[in-house]
Amino acid sequence: MQNKGEIIEKAVRQSGYSITKLAKKLGKSTRWMYYMFESSNVSIDYILEIGEIIHYDFSNDIKELKKYKMLNEVQEIKESEISYKSKQIEFEFWKNKYLTLLEKHNQLLQNLTKKDKPQPSKSKKR
């Protein structure tokens, strides 16, 4: 099994990022950081957060992270498809509402123009 803590420690030290500053950004103590470096079971959330802070992609080093990222990407695609479909439905709703109002408006204009037209007067016979 991969020792995730050692992988993280190596990346942090190579990045030159201060362990103290990293601990503060994570809201943890420096001692917690050293315990985490010794741990083989580090949460994916912490790995991703540390990677973001030190600008390092752990997916090449930690196999589990590749699967996690792929699942996340699939989930994001599904969510964007759902979002697109809901936007499409909303668009259709407002389009139909607009067309209905436009038809009513045109009908009212036609009724008004009929009233305003002078009626042909009956011509008197001589």
Secondary structure, DSSP 8 states (H G I E B T S, - for coil): ---HHHHHHHHHHHHT--HHHHHHHHT--HHHHHHHHH-S---HHHHHHHHHHHT--GGGT-HHHHHHHHHHHHHHHHHHHHHHHHHHHHHHHHHHHHHHHHHHHHHHHHHHHHHHS---------
